[in-house]
Amino acid sequence: MPETVPQEESVSTAPSGSRLVAATRFSASDGGPRREFIAEEVPVALVYNGFPFAVMLATPTDLEDFAAGFSLTEGIVAGMDDISGIRTHVEESGIEVHVRIAKERYMLLRDRHRRNIVAGSSCGLCGSDSFAEALRPIEPLASRQRFAPQAISRAMAEFPALQLLNQRVGSVHAAAFAGSDGGIVAVREDIGRHNALDKLIGFLVRHGLDRAAGFVAVSSRCSYEMVHKTAAAGVPLIASISAPTALAVRFAEATGVGLAAFARDGRFSLYATASRISA
């Protein structure tokens, strides 16, 4: 998790995605009452063509990006051409994000939902449909984009200063997109690492940016899901500040995604797809 420690705040206006609360610090040097910003975490429901599909706990920022990125990385749509509208509606207990998708995509989504209900009502995740859903295959990336080691080091060096919400609350993850030279183009933050990556991918998709020309940097460990979302978005490399998992490494190699981990302090270890790094 991010290591930033929240500082005492004297202002009453909380940055987007946070809330100012009262706290009491117990310390020999600076104990006593104080006020601090903490991250918001709310239920966010994704509703497709009026059909409630999923509810996640998320930071309530950039939710249109979140919906677009989730829809793409979870295979609900193939691209923005399948989405005709996204709107948010604040309820008393959470936020609904309504996504209007093409009819054929909606029918596939309903069929997928029915299969998951059958598997879940019988024996949880032991049904073959559930395993297939959890480990959905992705075609290897066609991009031959390569990156210099200096580009990855540059992105990871610039990354912390651009995590503006985390600097205030110390508890959110971030995902960034960097160009081929390592210059960071966009950053998205969320209490959940998967959500942060979906928000970033949604931003790239909604703005028509060339996802194959750059790479993703994340402030978390690099699990299978993070590589899967990166591959689904057509991004050729992911750089993580922390460790990868064995399944993430195998999946990255199978899909042609470069996987750089422990990327910090001017160094990183490459675990998959060596061809993504130029000499």
The 8 nearest C-alpha neighbors of each residue, nearest first, counted from 0:
[[1, 2, 219, 170, 172, 171, 218, 220],
 [2, 0, 3, 170, 169, 171, 172, 218],
 [1, 3, 0, 169, 4, 170, 165, 166],
 [2, 4, 169, 1, 166, 5, 165, 170],
 [3, 5, 169, 2, 6, 168, 166, 167],
 [6, 4, 168, 169, 167, 3, 35, 7],
 [7, 5, 8, 4, 35, 167, 36, 168],
 [6, 8, 35, 34, 33, 5, 9, 36],
 [9, 7, 35, 34, 10, 6, 36, 33],
 [8, 10, 11, 7, 34, 35, 33, 12],
 [11, 9, 8, 12, 13, 19, 34, 7],
 [10, 12, 13, 9, 19, 8, 18, 34],
 [13, 11, 10, 14, 19, 18, 15, 9],
 [12, 14, 18, 19, 17, 11, 15, 36],
 [15, 13, 17, 16, 12, 164, 18, 167],
 [14, 16, 17, 13, 60, 164, 59, 18],
 [15, 17, 39, 59, 58, 60, 38, 14],
 [18, 16, 38, 39, 37, 15, 14, 13],
 [17, 19, 36, 37, 13, 20, 39, 38],
 [20, 18, 36, 35, 13, 37, 34, 11],
 [21, 19, 34, 35, 36, 18, 22, 37],
 [20, 22, 34, 33, 35, 23, 19, 32],
 [23, 21, 33, 34, 32, 20, 24, 35],
 [24, 22, 32, 31, 33, 25, 21, 30],
 [23, 25, 30, 31, 26, 32, 22, 33],
 [26, 24, 30, 31, 23, 27, 29, 28],
 [25, 27, 30, 28, 29, 24, 31, 23],
 [26, 28, 29, 30, 25, 24, 31, 23],
 [27, 29, 26, 30, 25, 31, 24, 32],
 [30, 28, 26, 27, 31, 24, 25, 32],
 [31, 29, 26, 24, 25, 28, 27, 32],
 [30, 32, 24, 23, 25, 33, 29, 26],
 [33, 31, 23, 22, 24, 34, 30, 21],
 [34, 32, 22, 23, 21, 7, 31, 35],
 [33, 35, 21, 20, 7, 8, 22, 19],
 [36, 34, 7, 8, 19, 20, 37, 6],
 [35, 37, 19, 18, 168, 17, 20, 167],
 [36, 38, 168, 17, 18, 35, 19, 39],
 [39, 37, 17, 168, 16, 18, 40, 170],
 [38, 40, 17, 16, 58, 18, 41, 37],
 [41, 39, 58, 57, 56, 38, 190, 59],
 [40, 42, 56, 57, 93, 43, 58, 39],
 [43, 41, 56, 93, 55, 54, 57, 94],
 [42, 44, 94, 55, 54, 95, 56, 93],
 [43, 45, 54, 95, 53, 96, 46, 94],
 [46, 44, 96, 53, 52, 95, 51, 97],
 [45, 47, 51, 97, 50, 49, 52, 96],
 [46, 48, 98, 50, 49, 99, 97, 51],
 [49, 47, 99, 50, 98, 46, 100, 97],
 [48, 50, 47, 46, 51, 97, 98, 99],
 [49, 51, 47, 46, 48, 52, 109, 45],
 [52, 50, 46, 45, 53, 47, 49, 44],
 [53, 51, 46, 45, 50, 47, 54, 44],
 [52, 54, 45, 44, 51, 55, 46, 43],
 [55, 53, 44, 43, 42, 45, 56, 52],
 [56, 54, 43, 42, 57, 44, 53, 41],
 [55, 57, 42, 41, 43, 40, 54, 58],
 [58, 56, 40, 41, 190, 59, 55, 189],
 [57, 59, 40, 189, 39, 190, 16, 60],
 [60, 58, 16, 57, 62, 41, 61, 39],
 [59, 61, 62, 58, 16, 15, 189, 188],
 [62, 60, 64, 63, 65, 198, 59, 187],
 [61, 63, 65, 64, 60, 66, 59, 198],
 [64, 62, 66, 65, 61, 67, 85, 86],
 [65, 63, 201, 198, 202, 67, 62, 61],
 [66, 64, 198, 62, 68, 63, 197, 67],
 [65, 67, 63, 69, 64, 68, 70, 62],
 [66, 68, 201, 70, 64, 65, 69, 63],
 [201, 69, 67, 197, 200, 65, 71, 70],
 [70, 68, 66, 72, 197, 71, 67, 73],
 [69, 71, 75, 67, 68, 73, 76, 72],
 [70, 72, 68, 76, 74, 69, 73, 77],
 [73, 71, 228, 69, 231, 74, 70, 68],
 [74, 72, 70, 71, 75, 69, 228, 76],
 [75, 73, 71, 76, 72, 70, 77, 231],
 [74, 76, 70, 73, 71, 108, 104, 77],
 [77, 75, 71, 74, 78, 70, 81, 104],
 [78, 76, 71, 74, 81, 75, 79, 80],
 [79, 77, 80, 76, 81, 71, 204, 82],
 [78, 80, 82, 81, 204, 205, 77, 76],
 [79, 81, 78, 82, 83, 77, 101, 76],
 [80, 82, 101, 79, 100, 78, 76, 83],
 [83, 81, 100, 79, 80, 84, 99, 101],
 [84, 82, 99, 100, 81, 85, 80, 101],
 [83, 85, 99, 82, 98, 86, 100, 97],
 [86, 84, 98, 97, 63, 99, 96, 87],
 [87, 85, 97, 96, 84, 98, 88, 63],
 [86, 88, 96, 95, 97, 89, 94, 85],
 [87, 89, 95, 94, 96, 90, 86, 97],
 [88, 90, 94, 95, 93, 87, 91, 92],
 [91, 89, 93, 92, 94, 88, 95, 87],
 [90, 92, 93, 89, 94, 88, 95, 42],
 [93, 91, 90, 94, 42, 41, 89, 43],
 [94, 92, 42, 90, 41, 91, 43, 89],
 [95, 93, 89, 43, 90, 88, 44, 42],
 [94, 96, 44, 88, 87, 43, 45, 97],
 [97, 95, 87, 45, 86, 46, 44, 88],
 [96, 98, 46, 86, 85, 47, 87, 45],
 [97, 99, 85, 47, 84, 46, 100, 48],
 [98, 100, 48, 84, 83, 82, 47, 85],
 [101, 99, 82, 81, 83, 98, 105, 102],
 [100, 102, 81, 104, 103, 105, 82, 99],
 [101, 103, 105, 104, 106, 100, 48, 107],
 [104, 102, 106, 105, 101, 107, 100, 108],
 [105, 103, 107, 101, 102, 106, 108, 76],
 [104, 106, 108, 102, 103, 107, 101, 109],
 [105, 107, 109, 103, 108, 104, 102, 110],
 [108, 106, 110, 104, 105, 109, 111, 103],
 [107, 109, 105, 111, 106, 110, 112, 104],
 [108, 110, 112, 106, 111, 107, 105, 113],
 [109, 111, 107, 113, 112, 108, 106, 114],
 [112, 110, 108, 114, 109, 113, 107, 115],
 [111, 113, 109, 115, 110, 114, 108, 116],
 [112, 114, 110, 116, 115, 111, 109, 117],
 [115, 113, 111, 117, 116, 112, 118, 110],
 [114, 116, 118, 112, 117, 113, 119, 111],
 [115, 117, 119, 113, 114, 118, 120, 112],
 [118, 116, 114, 120, 115, 119, 121, 113],
 [119, 117, 115, 126, 121, 116, 120, 123],
 [118, 120, 123, 116, 121, 117, 122, 115],
 [121, 119, 117, 118, 116, 122, 123, 115],
 [122, 120, 118, 119, 123, 117, 126, 116],
 [123, 121, 125, 119, 120, 118, 124, 126],
 [124, 122, 119, 125, 118, 121, 120, 126],
 [123, 125, 129, 126, 122, 119, 130, 118],
 [124, 126, 123, 122, 127, 129, 130, 118],
 [127, 125, 118, 129, 128, 124, 122, 130],
 [128, 126, 130, 129, 131, 125, 118, 124],
 [127, 129, 131, 126, 130, 132, 118, 114],
 [128, 130, 132, 126, 127, 124, 131, 133],
 [131, 129, 133, 127, 132, 128, 134, 126],
 [132, 130, 128, 134, 129, 133, 135, 127],
 [131, 133, 129, 130, 135, 134, 128, 115],
 [132, 134, 130, 131, 135, 129, 128, 124],
 [135, 133, 131, 132, 130, 136, 129, 227],
 [134, 136, 132, 131, 133, 137, 130, 227],
 [137, 135, 134, 138, 131, 227, 254, 250],
 [138, 136, 139, 135, 231, 254, 230, 227],
 [137, 139, 140, 254, 136, 230, 231, 141],
 [140, 138, 254, 255, 137, 141, 253, 230],
 [141, 139, 142, 255, 254, 138, 233, 235],
 [140, 142, 139, 143, 255, 233, 138, 235],
 [141, 143, 140, 144, 211, 235, 233, 212],
 [144, 142, 145, 141, 275, 235, 140, 274],
 [143, 145, 142, 212, 275, 146, 235, 211],
 [146, 144, 275, 276, 277, 143, 147, 274],
 [147, 145, 276, 277, 275, 179, 148, 150],
 [146, 148, 277, 149, 150, 276, 278, 145],
 [149, 147, 151, 150, 152, 146, 276, 277],
 [148, 150, 152, 147, 151, 153, 181, 180],
 [151, 149, 181, 180, 153, 147, 148, 152],
 [150, 152, 154, 148, 153, 149, 181, 155],
 [151, 153, 149, 265, 155, 150, 154, 156],
 [154, 152, 150, 156, 151, 181, 155, 149],
 [153, 155, 181, 157, 151, 156, 152, 158],
 [154, 156, 158, 152, 157, 153, 263, 151],
 [155, 157, 153, 154, 158, 152, 159, 263],
 [158, 156, 154, 155, 159, 160, 153, 161],
 [157, 159, 155, 161, 156, 160, 154, 162],
 [160, 158, 161, 162, 157, 156, 155, 163],
 [159, 161, 162, 158, 157, 163, 166, 156],
 [162, 160, 159, 163, 158, 157, 186, 164],
 [163, 161, 159, 165, 160, 164, 166, 173],
 [162, 164, 166, 161, 165, 167, 160, 159],
 [165, 163, 167, 166, 162, 168, 188, 14],
 [166, 164, 169, 168, 167, 171, 162, 163],
 [165, 167, 163, 164, 169, 168, 3, 162],
 [168, 166, 165, 164, 5, 169, 36, 163],
 [167, 169, 37, 165, 5, 36, 170, 38],
 [170, 168, 3, 165, 4, 5, 166, 167],
 [171, 169, 168, 1, 165, 190, 38, 0],
 [172, 170, 190, 189, 165, 169, 188, 1],
 [171, 173, 192, 189, 188, 218, 190, 191],
 [172, 174, 188, 218, 195, 187, 217, 189],
 [173, 175, 217, 196, 187, 195, 216, 186],
 [176, 174, 186, 216, 185, 215, 217, 177],
 [175, 177, 215, 185, 184, 214, 183, 216],
 [178, 176, 183, 181, 182, 214, 184, 213],
 [179, 177, 213, 181, 180, 182, 183, 212],
 [178, 180, 213, 181, 146, 212, 177, 150],
 [179, 181, 150, 178, 182, 177, 146, 147],
 [182, 180, 150, 154, 177, 178, 153, 179],
 [181, 183, 177, 178, 180, 154, 184, 153],
 [182, 184, 177, 176, 185, 154, 181, 178],
 [183, 185, 177, 176, 182, 178, 186, 175],
 [186, 184, 176, 175, 183, 187, 199, 177],
 [187, 185, 175, 174, 199, 176, 173, 188],
 [186, 188, 199, 174, 195, 173, 198, 175],
 [189, 187, 173, 195, 172, 171, 174, 186],
 [190, 188, 195, 58, 191, 171, 172, 194],
 [189, 191, 171, 58, 172, 57, 192, 170],
 [192, 190, 194, 189, 193, 195, 172, 57],
 [191, 193, 195, 172, 194, 196, 189, 219],
 [194, 192, 196, 195, 191, 197, 225, 224],
 [193, 195, 197, 191, 192, 196, 189, 198],
 [194, 196, 189, 188, 198, 192, 193, 197],
 [195, 197, 199, 193, 174, 198, 194, 200],
 [196, 198, 68, 194, 200, 69, 65, 199],
 [199, 197, 65, 64, 201, 195, 196, 200],
 [198, 200, 196, 202, 187, 201, 197, 195],
 [199, 201, 68, 203, 197, 202, 198, 196],
 [68, 202, 200, 64, 67, 198, 204, 199],
 [201, 203, 64, 199, 205, 200, 204, 206],
 [204, 202, 200, 208, 206, 201, 205, 207],
 [205, 203, 201, 207, 206, 202, 200, 208],
 [204, 206, 202, 203, 207, 201, 79, 64],
 [207, 205, 203, 204, 208, 202, 201, 209],
 [206, 208, 204, 205, 203, 209, 210, 202],
 [207, 209, 203, 206, 210, 204, 205, 202],
 [210, 208, 211, 212, 207, 213, 203, 204],
 [209, 211, 234, 212, 208, 213, 233, 203],
 [210, 212, 234, 209, 213, 233, 235, 142],
 [213, 211, 210, 209, 179, 144, 178, 214],
 [214, 212, 178, 179, 177, 211, 210, 176],
 [213, 215, 236, 177, 176, 237, 234, 235],
 [214, 216, 237, 176, 175, 238, 236, 177],
 [215, 217, 238, 175, 174, 237, 239, 176],
 [218, 216, 174, 239, 219, 173, 238, 175],
 [217, 219, 240, 173, 172, 239, 174, 216],
 [220, 218, 217, 241, 240, 239, 221, 0],
 [219, 221, 241, 242, 243, 222, 239, 240],
 [222, 220, 243, 239, 225, 242, 219, 244],
 [221, 223, 247, 244, 225, 224, 243, 220],
 [222, 224, 247, 226, 225, 246, 227, 221],
 [225, 223, 227, 226, 222, 228, 193, 247],
 [226, 224, 228, 227, 222, 223, 221, 229],
 [225, 227, 229, 223, 224, 228, 230, 247],
 [226, 228, 224, 230, 229, 225, 231, 223],
 [227, 229, 231, 72, 225, 230, 226, 224],
 [230, 228, 226, 232, 227, 234, 231, 225],
 [229, 231, 233, 227, 232, 228, 234, 226],
 [232, 230, 228, 72, 233, 229, 227, 137],
 [231, 233, 229, 230, 234, 228, 72, 200],
 [234, 232, 230, 231, 211, 210, 235, 229],
 [233, 235, 211, 210, 229, 232, 230, 236],
 [236, 234, 256, 211, 257, 214, 233, 142],
 [237, 235, 257, 214, 256, 234, 258, 215],
 [236, 238, 215, 258, 216, 214, 257, 259],
 [239, 237, 259, 216, 260, 258, 215, 217],
 [240, 238, 260, 217, 241, 216, 262, 221],
 [239, 241, 262, 261, 218, 260, 263, 219],
 [242, 240, 220, 261, 239, 219, 260, 221],
 [243, 241, 220, 260, 261, 221, 244, 239],
 [244, 242, 221, 222, 220, 260, 247, 245],
 [243, 245, 247, 222, 246, 248, 221, 242],
 [244, 246, 248, 247, 249, 243, 223, 222],
 [247, 245, 249, 248, 244, 223, 250, 222],
 [246, 248, 223, 244, 250, 222, 245, 249],
 [249, 247, 251, 245, 246, 250, 271, 252],
 [250, 248, 246, 252, 251, 247, 253, 245],
 [249, 251, 253, 247, 252, 248, 246, 254],
 [252, 250, 256, 248, 254, 253, 249, 255],
 [251, 253, 271, 255, 249, 272, 250, 254],
 [254, 252, 250, 251, 255, 249, 139, 256],
 [255, 253, 139, 251, 252, 256, 140, 250],
 [256, 254, 252, 139, 140, 253, 272, 251],
 [257, 255, 251, 235, 236, 254, 272, 252],
 [256, 258, 236, 272, 271, 275, 235, 237],
 [257, 259, 271, 237, 270, 269, 236, 238],
 [258, 260, 269, 238, 268, 270, 267, 239],
 [261, 259, 239, 262, 268, 242, 238, 267],
 [260, 262, 241, 240, 267, 242, 263, 239],
 [263, 261, 267, 240, 260, 266, 239, 238],
 [264, 262, 265, 266, 240, 261, 155, 267],
 [263, 265, 266, 262, 156, 152, 155, 267],
 [266, 264, 152, 263, 267, 262, 156, 153],
 [265, 267, 263, 264, 262, 152, 268, 261],
 [268, 266, 262, 261, 260, 259, 263, 269],
 [267, 269, 260, 259, 261, 270, 262, 266],
 [270, 268, 259, 258, 271, 260, 267, 273],
 [269, 271, 258, 259, 248, 268, 272, 260],
 [270, 272, 252, 258, 257, 248, 273, 269],
 [273, 271, 257, 252, 274, 255, 275, 256],
 [272, 274, 275, 271, 276, 257, 269, 270],
 [273, 275, 272, 276, 145, 277, 257, 143],
 [274, 276, 145, 273, 257, 272, 146, 144],
 [277, 275, 146, 145, 274, 147, 273, 278],
 [278, 276, 147, 146, 145, 275, 274, 148],
 [277, 276, 147, 148, 146, 145, 274, 275]]
